[in-house]
Amino acid sequence: MTDLRRLFLSVIIALFLTFSTPRAHSLPLIITQITAGDFFKLGVDEMRRGNYPEAIDNFNQAIQLQKDFTVAYGDRCLAYLQLQDYHQAIADCTQAINFAPNNFEAYLNRGLAHYRQGDYRAAIADYNQAIAFKPDDFRAYYNRGIALAGEENYSEAIVDYNRALTQITQITSLLLADIYNDRGLAHLVLQNHQAAMLDFNLAIRLNPNDDRAYFNRGCACGRNGDDFGAVVNFSEVIRLNPSNALAYVNRGIARYRLGYHQGAMSSDKLLRIYADLKKASEYFEHQQKKVAYQKTLDLLKSLRQEIQLATEVAIL
């Protein structure tokens, strides 16, 4: 093979190798800056998924980039409320108010945080301010009514519940049921039994699965001397919420009174009452409600003696 042919072949091989090997092409570097708004949107998405700690992390990033991001403070407050960190929720709402003094939602949410801390006066003050900004929003009236009830100011609470009912524009049966139920409870405490029963009936009609309304109606029946009605309502509570210890206690007491009103208290009836109280004691113990647990044990002790006596009488 001549030298020229060798040179020609080497050139061909070199070209083949050159074109068969892929080249690494440099790509233009694109730098994108994540904004406060981006972190805020991520936080909102986490809130919707119920991931509240992750939502707070994103709101933190948003606020770090934009110190006056009022909406981020407001939504971070909502996440803290879900985590029952009321101190931080109040701090966030206060900061939102500092940036936007007429921030209705911040006053509303700070009032809720104060209420859950048991500071009803502070909650009422926030709701007053919210009403001053939006006198036609039912939420502030309803929440203020609940706070007034917390202060045992039931007459004024009823006034606010009435106002809330007249201000509702987007009517939902569940929400109306809540308001009627709370108003009924205020009427019950004030011994307005007829008004209380009417409200509880309305609440149950709007939300047949509202165990709280059945419980309150059971209490109303008991106060009116309708022990049979009390048993029926507390039984509904237990059907809807089998771990409601108070429903078992109250049904047991209603059955006890009903048995005596009917004349004879057989051992079978006493055993049924005993079963209610025993179930209640188990739930109270599991829920670590020590006072209620001990009181229920005392009732069981007295009832055991009565069952023993009734059994001896039956044998005789």
N, C-alpha and C positions, 0 to 999 in steps of 0.2 A: 504494500500500500504506500503510495507516494505521500510525501510530506504535505502536499497541498490537499490531498483527499482526507488525511487525518485531521487537518485544520478545519476542513469543511464539516466533517462529522462532529467534531468537538463543539463547533458553533451551533449546530442543530440540536445537540443534546443539551447544551447550555440554555438555548432558547426554550426547549421543551420543559426543562426543569423550571425555568423562570415563569412560564405561563401556567404550569400545572400547580404551582404553589400559590394559594390564595393570599392576597395582600391584606394586611390589617389597615383598614381605613380609619382615620381619626374622625370622630364625630364632634360636632359643635357642642360645647358645654353650655347647658341651659340651667341657669340658677333661678329657682322660684322662691320667693319669700312668703312664708306662712304668716298670714295677718291675724290680728285679734279676732276679726270676724270669722275666720276659718276655725279657730279654736272654739269660738262660741258655738258655731254650728255643730261641731263635734260633741260639745257638751250637751246640747239640746238632744242630739241623737242618742247619747248615752242615757239621758233622762227618760226618753221614751221607752228605752229598753229596760228601765229600772236599775241601771248600773250607776247608783248615786255617787259612790266614791270616785269612779272614773269620770263622771260628769263634773264633779268638783275640781278634779285635776285639770280638766280642759278649761273650765271657767277661770281657774287660777292663772293659767297661761294667757288667757285673753286679757285679764285684768293687769297682768304684769306688762303686757305690751301697750295697753291703753288704760291708764289709771282711772279715767272718768267714764268707763264703760258701764253706764247705769244699768242697762238690761242684764248684763252679766252678773252684777251684784244681786239683782232681783231673782234671777234663775238659780244662782248659787244658794240663795236663801231657801228656795223651795227644796233643793236637794238636802240642805241641812235639816229642814223640817221633817223630811222623810226619814232621816237618820236620827231624829229626836235630839239633835244638837241645837237646842233653842237659844243658847247663848250666842253661838256663831250666827244663827239665823237673824237674831235681833241686830247684831253688829252689821251684817250685810244690808239689812233694810235701812238702818240708820245712815249708812254710807250712801245708799241710793237716794235717800231723802236729802242728804247734804248736797248732792249733785243736782237733784231735781225736787225742790221743796213741795211741788204740787203732785207728787207721785202717788196716785191713788192706790195702786197695787202694793206699793211698799208699805203704806200705812195699814192696809188690809192684812198683809202677811205678817207684819210686825205685831199687830194686834193678836193674830192667831198664836204666834210664838209666846207672847205674854200670857195669853189665856192658858196655854198648855203648861206654862210654868206655875199657874195658879195665881198670877198677878192680875186679877180681874180689873182693878182700877186702871192700870196702865193699858190693858186691852181696850177698855171702854174709851179712854182718852184717844187712842189711835183710831178707833171706829168713829168717834165724833169728828175727828179731822177728815177721815175718808168721806163721811157724809157731807161735810162742808164743801168738798171738791165735787162730789157726785151725789147729789141728793135723790137721784132717781135710780140708784143701783141697789137692788134688794139685798145683796150679799152683806153690806155693811150693817143694815138693820137686823138681819137674821143673826149675824155673828155678835152684834151688840146685845141682842136679846139673850143669847146663850150666856154671855159674860154677866149680864144682869142677873140671870138665874143662878149663876155661880155665886153671886153676892147675896143670894136669897131675896132679891128684889123682884118677885114674881109678877107683881102688877105691872111694873114698867116693862118687864120682859114680854108680857102678853101684848102690850102696845107695839113693841118693835116687831113681834111676830106678825101682828095684823098688818103693819106697814109693809113688811117684806112680802106678804101675800098679795098686796095690792100693787107692788112694784114689779113683780115677776113678769117678764116679757116672753122669755123662752121657757114655756111650761113643760116640765118633765114630771111624770107621776112619782118617781122615786124622790125627787127633791121636795115636791109638795108633801109627800108622806112624812118626810123628816120634819118639816115645819109644823105640820098638824100634830105630829107625835110630841114634839117639844112643847108646843102650846098646850096640848092636853095635859102634859106632866105639870106645867105651871098651874093650870086650873085645878088639877088634883091636889096639889100641895095647898092651894087656897080653899080647898073643900068645895069647889064648884063642880060637884060630881057629874051633874047632867052635861055640862059643857065639856068636861074631860072625856066622858064616854063618847060624846059626839065626835070629838077630835080623833080619838083612838079608832073609832069605827071608820072614819074617813081615811086615816092612815093605812089601815089594813085593807080597805077597799082598793086604794091606789097601789099598795105593795103587799100582796098576800103573803110574801115571804119575810116580812119584817118582824123578826122575833122580839125586837125591843117593844114594838107596839102591842103585841100580844101580852108581853110581860106587864106593861103598864096597865093594860086593860084588865088583866088578872088582878092586879093590886087594887084597881078601882072597884072591881066586883067585890073583892074581899072587904073593902071599907064600907061598901053599901050593904054588907051582910049577905051577898049572893055567893055563898061558898061553892055551890055547884058551878056557877059561871067562872069562878076563880080556878077551879080544878080543870075545867075545859080549856081555859086560856093558858094555864101553865103547862098543860099537856101539849098544846101546840108549840109552845116555846121549846120544850124538850124534843119534840119531833124535828123542829128546825135547827136546834142547837143542842145536841145531846150532852154537851159538857157544861151546860149552864147550871151550876150548883145551886144558885139562889132559886131557880125555878123548881128544883126538887124539894128544897126546904119549904118554899111557899105552898107547893102542891100538897106536901105532907101535912102542913098546918091546916090548910083548907079542908083536906079530907078528915082530919081529926075533928074539926069543928062541925063539919057536915054530919059526921057519924053521931055526934051527941045531939045535934038538932033533930036527927031522925029517930032519936029515942034510944036505940040499943047500939052498943059498940062491941061487936063480936071480935073474937081473936083474929079472924081472917082480915077484918078491916084494919085492926091494929098492926098486923104483919105487913099489910100493904103500905101503911104509913111508915112503918119501920124501914121498909125497903127504900122508900124515897129519901129518908133522912140518912140512911147508910150510904146511898149513892152520893148524896150531897157531901158527906164527910170525906169520902174518897177523893172527890174532885177538889174540895177545899185543901186537902192535904197535898195533892199533886200540884195545885196552884200556889202552894206555900202561903195561904191565907190563914195564919195561925189563930187569930181571934175567932173568925167564923168557924174554923175547924173545931176549936174547943167548945164553942157554944152549941154546935151541932152534936158533939159527943155528950154534952150534958143533957140535951133533949133525948138522945138515944138511951141514956142511962135511965131516965125517968120512964121512958116508954117501955123499956124492958121489964121494969117492975109492974107496969100496968098490964103488959101482955101475960106475965106470969100469973097475976091475980085473975085476969079474965080466963085463963086456961084452967085454973083451979076451980073457978066458979062453974065452968062448963062441965068439968068432971063430976062435980057434986050434983 
